[in-house]
């Protein structure tokens, strides 16, 4: 299991290798949803700058790997104690 698959907010469906990919007039985009607060959500679409599907998949995987590393750093950072 990859690091990405273990993150609760990133869903990967093995039966759909194009999950999170969207083709807009020949150019591949990455699309995903973030939840800045428990009551709101925001749909994000970013161009992957390619018309080649295998390149788009690699760029998507690289983006999510980078995101997973960023989240891992955030979660493992030591917390500061609140001042009394």
Residue pairs with C-beta under 8 A, 6 or more apart in sequence:
2 12
3 65
3 68
3 69
3 72
4 10
4 12
4 61
4 64
4 65
4 68
5 12
7 68
7 71
9 35
10 32
10 64
10 67
10 68
11 19
12 19
13 19
17 57
18 53
18 57
20 30
20 31
20 32
20 60
20 64
21 28
21 29
21 30
21 31
21 48
21 53
21 56
21 57
21 60
22 28
22 29
22 30
22 31
22 45
23 29
26 51
27 47
27 48
27 49
27 50
27 51
28 47
28 48
28 50
28 51
28 52
28 53
28 55
28 56
29 45
29 46
29 47
29 48
30 44
30 45
30 46
30 47
30 48
30 56
30 59
30 60
30 63
31 43
31 44
31 45
31 46
32 43
32 44
33 41
33 42
33 43
33 44
34 41
34 42
34 44
35 41
35 42
36 42
46 63
48 55
48 56
48 59
48 60
49 59
50 56
50 59
